[in-house]
């Protein structure tokens, strides 16, 4: 849970999107970078004020949010 303290949600920052505390970098943006192949080193070089723990916090936040979600297939098995 310590990592999640690095993430904040404030309606005055990016309209309430989850961001890395003290920045305007959203969790969604960081996850998008990772999903498109950027590695931690590349992101940390681009945003020198970030730490590895900030990136891990984004992953932990996403994991925590998704753990409470249920997804239903819209495809029905006809067999």
N, C-alpha and C positions, 0 to 999 in steps of 0.2 A: 504493500500500500504506500510505502514511502515514495515510490516513483510517481504515483498519481498526484502527489503534492506539487509536481512540476507542471501540471496541467490546470488551467483555470478557464472558467466560463463566466463571462461578464458581459451583460447586454450592451455595455458601452464600447466593447472591443469586438470588432468584426461582427456586429449584430448578434452577439451571444454564441458564436461558434467556439468550440473548444480550441484553445491556443496554448502554446508553450508559454508559461508564466513569464511576464516581462517582455514579451515580443508580440508581434502581430502575425506570427507564423502559425497557421492553423494546423491542427492534427491532420485534417483531411489533406492539406497541401503536402505535408511531410510524408504521409502514407502514399500519396500519389507519386512523389519522387521515388520512393522505394519500389513501388509497384512497376514503375517504368525503368527499373534497372539501376538507379543510382545506389551506390553503396554508402555506408556510414561515413567513410573517409571523404568521399566527394561532397557530401552534404556538410560535413564539419569544416571542410576547407572553404566552401562557399559562404557559410554563415559562421564566422569565427567566434561569435558570442555563444554558440550552442555547445553543449557537451554531449558526450555519448549517452549519458543518462536521460537527456531530454528526448533523444530519439527512441530510447527504450521505453520511456514514459508514453510516447505516442502509440507504440505497439501495445503496451499494457492497457492503455485507455480503450483502444479498439477491441482488444480481446475481452475486456470487462463488459463493454457495451454489447458485443455480440453474444456473450454467454447467456444473456437474458432474452434473446430473440429467437423466435420460431419462424422457420421458413417453410412454406408450403408450395409444392410443385403445382403448376397449372396444367401440366401434361398428365392426362389420364391414361392408365394402362388399359388397352382394349382387349388384351389376351385373356 
